[in-house]
């Protein structure tokens, strides 16, 4: 990996600190108890950073998101780790009945409502549901789906994960439970995630920087082979482990830098549940 790429990463960290530290310090002065709660502190910091970065990162992948989200999202859409709700901006309202945003960082919920409103999804008519639990709490998500629809064992037609599986606890177990319990058979799983590099020297730097990055970005891990976990996913059906997917593919975001010099390699994927 070229030294230039490493220096660019360090410079990104510096820029992020410049964006996030001043408003976070103000938040601590207003609520000193934040210093006693590392998770809450990190979420506050992340909310300020994301307010600056989210729109630009969304535009970076705009054409790709139109390809994977707009063309595949139908019915009930569950957006895991919704952030500011950028996914909803890519939904075709005539094809999607409900948008359910799962986002444990409640500082981001007002932005979800604002973006959803632009696309015609509203809490008042039940077409927008915002859940503050984590993705790993699948039973609570299922209970919320049941309450929202009035139908026992409700499942979703589309499951979307955009820069999300890097943050969830027990990612392989969570992914398996989401697909097994919440996604309908023949439903679409759509992903756009940064992943562990296939180049050993790049992966080493990802491992080295991972702890710092995780603290700065609310638990985000640089070194997860998410694409491998998704492609090889198996679920238990009638006591037997079977491949989760009927069909699917993963591909590189063409706008990304070459993988051999990229600490944040992204892969897109669309899969159909078996």
Residue pairs with C-beta under 8 A, 6 or more apart in sequence:
1 199
1 201
1 202
1 205
1 260
1 261
2 261
4 261
5 257
5 261
5 262
5 263
6 205
6 263
9 205
9 209
9 263
13 212
13 213
13 216
16 49
16 53
16 216
17 216
19 48
19 49
19 52
19 53
20 45
20 46
20 48
20 49
20 216
21 45
23 48
24 41
24 44
24 45
24 48
27 34
27 44
28 34
28 35
28 41
34 40
34 41
34 44
35 41
38 215
42 215
42 216
42 218
42 219
43 104
43 105
43 107
43 218
44 107
45 216
45 218
46 105
46 107
46 216
46 217
46 218
47 105
47 107
47 108
49 216
49 217
50 83
50 84
50 108
51 84
51 111
54 83
54 84
54 86
54 111
55 86
57 163
58 65
58 86
58 89
60 255
61 192
61 253
61 255
61 266
64 192
64 253
64 254
64 255
64 268
65 86
65 87
65 90
65 162
65 192
66 90
67 268
68 190
68 191
68 192
68 268
68 269
68 270
69 87
69 90
69 91
69 160
69 190
70 90
70 91
70 92
72 158
72 188
72 190
72 270
73 90
73 91
73 92
73 95
73 96
73 158
73 160
73 188
73 190
74 95
74 96
74 157
74 158
74 188
75 95
75 96
75 97
75 98
75 156
75 157
75 158
76 96
76 97
76 98
76 100
76 145
76 149
76 154
76 155
76 156
76 157
76 158
77 87
77 91
77 96
77 98
77 99
77 100
77 156
77 157
77 158
77 159
77 160
78 100
78 102
78 141
78 156
78 158
78 159
78 160
78 182
79 85
79 87
79 88
79 99
79 100
79 101
79 102
79 160
79 162
80 102
80 135
80 159
80 160
80 161
80 164
80 165
80 168
80 178
81 102
81 103
81 135
81 161
81 162
81 163
81 164
81 165
81 167
81 168
82 88
82 101
82 102
82 103
82 108
82 112
82 130
83 103
83 105
83 108
83 111
83 112
83 162
83 163
84 108
84 111
84 112
84 115
85 101
85 103
85 108
85 111
85 112
85 113
85 114
85 115
85 116
86 115
86 162
87 99
87 101
87 160
87 162
88 99
88 101
88 112
88 115
88 116
88 118
88 119
88 121
89 115
89 118
89 119
91 99
91 119
91 121
93 119
93 120
93 121
96 121
96 158
97 127
98 121
98 126
98 127
98 128
98 129
98 148
99 116
99 119
99 121
99 127
99 128
99 129
100 128
100 129
100 130
100 131
100 144
100 145
100 148
100 156
101 112
101 116
101 128
101 129
101 130
101 131
102 131
102 133
102 134
102 135
102 141
103 109
103 112
103 130
103 131
103 132
104 132
104 133
104 134
105 218
106 132
109 130
109 132
112 130
113 123
113 128
113 130
116 122
116 128
120 127
121 127
121 128
122 128
123 129
123 130
126 148
129 144
129 148
131 140
131 141
131 144
133 140
133 141
134 168
134 169
135 141
135 164
135 168
135 174
135 178
136 168
136 169
136 170
136 173
136 174
136 177
138 174
138 177
138 178
138 181
138 182
141 182
142 153
142 154
142 181
142 182
145 154
145 155
145 156
145 182
146 152
146 153
146 154
148 154
155 181
155 182
155 183
155 184
155 187
156 182
156 183
156 184
156 187
157 184
157 187
157 188
158 187
158 188
158 189
158 190
159 178
159 179
159 182
159 183
159 187
159 188
159 189
159 190
160 190
160 191
161 189
161 190
161 191
161 192
161 193
162 191
162 192
162 193
163 192
163 193
163 194
163 220
164 193
165 171
165 174
165 175
165 191
165 193
165 224
165 226
165 229
165 230
166 193
166 194
166 220
166 221
166 222
166 224
166 226
167 217
167 218
167 219
167 220
167 221
168 174
168 175
171 224
171 226
171 229
172 229
175 229
175 230
175 233
176 233
176 234
176 235
176 244
179 189
179 233
179 235
179 244
179 273
180 235
180 236
180 244
183 189
183 273
184 273
185 273
185 274
186 246
186 272
186 273
187 272
187 273
188 270
188 271
188 272
188 273
189 230
189 245
189 248
189 269
189 270
189 271
189 272
189 273
190 269
190 270
191 226
191 230
191 250
191 267
191 268
191 269
191 270
191 271
192 253
192 266
192 267
192 268
192 269
193 226
193 227
193 266
193 267
193 269
194 222
194 226
194 264
194 265
194 266
195 224
195 225
195 226
195 227
195 228
195 265
195 266
195 267
196 203
196 206
196 222
196 223
196 224
196 225
196 226
197 203
197 206
197 259
197 262
197 263
197 265
198 259
199 259
199 260
202 259
202 260
202 261
202 262
202 263
202 265
203 223
205 263
206 222
206 223
206 263
207 222
207 223
209 222
209 263
210 221
210 222
210 223
213 220
213 221
213 222
214 220
214 221
214 222
222 263
222 264
226 267
227 250
227 267
227 269
230 250
230 269
230 271
231 245
231 248
231 250
231 269
233 243
233 244
233 245
234 241
234 242
234 243
234 244
235 241
235 242
235 244
236 242
242 274
243 274
244 271
244 273
244 274
245 271
245 272
245 273
245 274
246 272
246 273
246 274
247 271
247 272
248 269
248 270
248 271
248 272
249 269
249 270
249 271
250 267
250 268
250 269
251 267
251 268
251 269
252 259
252 265
252 266
252 267
252 268
253 266
253 267
253 268
256 262
256 264
256 265
256 266
259 265
